[in-house]
Amino acid sequence: MLISLSYIFLLGMFLSWLCKKVGLPGLLGMIFTGILLGPYCLGLIDSSLLNISSELRKIALIIILMRAGLNLDLSDLKK
């Protein structure tokens, strides 16, 4: 499970950096990481990690929404 997590983090950060260099959003590189390492392409993710994937998706959504909320400007919202 630790090796699967390291694959996800390392490849995710690399593809995010690569997408930013090309001019695409970094999140797109992380999505490509999930597709590449997932069970339908290379299958490098451990099955125990796939069993808790719904909880991991919820945590990721919370992080994305928090980052988006912290970037909001209150004066723009009042307009």
N, C-alpha and C positions, 0 to 999 in steps of 0.2 A: 504494500500500500504506500509506503514511503517513496519507493522508486516511481510509482505512478504519479504521486503528487509532485515530485521533483521534475518529471517529464512535463507535466502540465505547466508548472511555474516557469521553467526555463524556456521551453518552446513558446509559451504564451508571451513572455517578455520579449523574446527575440522577434517573433512575428509581429508583435505590436510595434516594436522599433522599426522593423522593415516597412510596415504599412505607413508609418509616419514619414519615413524617408521618401516614399513614393507619393505622399500627399493624401493618403486615405486615413480615416480615423483609426486610432490604435485599437479600439474595441473590435474592429473587423479582424485584426490579426488574432485576437484572443478567440473569436468565434471560429476562425479557421483552425486554430489549435484544437478546439473541442471536436471539430469534424474529423480532423486527421487522426487524433489519438483515440477516438471513440470506437465502439464495437463494430461499426459499419465500414470502417476504412482499414486502419492498421491494427486496432484491437489491443493497444498497449496499456489500457487502463484496467486496473485490477477489478475483479467482480465485486469485492466488498465495497469499493468506492462507488461502483454503479448502483449498489443497493441503497446508498444514502444520497443519491444524486438529487432527489427532490428537496431534501433539506439544504443541500449545497446551493441549489438554484434559488431558494428563498433567501439565503444569506447574501448571495451575489446581487439579487434584486434590491435588497435593503441597502447594500453598499452603493449601488448605482444611484438609487433615489436620494440617498443622503448626500452624495457628491454633487448631484444636480441641484439639490436644495441649498447647499452651502454656497453655490455659485450665483444664486439669485440676488438681484439688487432690489432692495425694498422700494427705492424711489421709482424704479421702472414698474414695479407691481402696482404702485399707487396711481400711476398714470392710466 
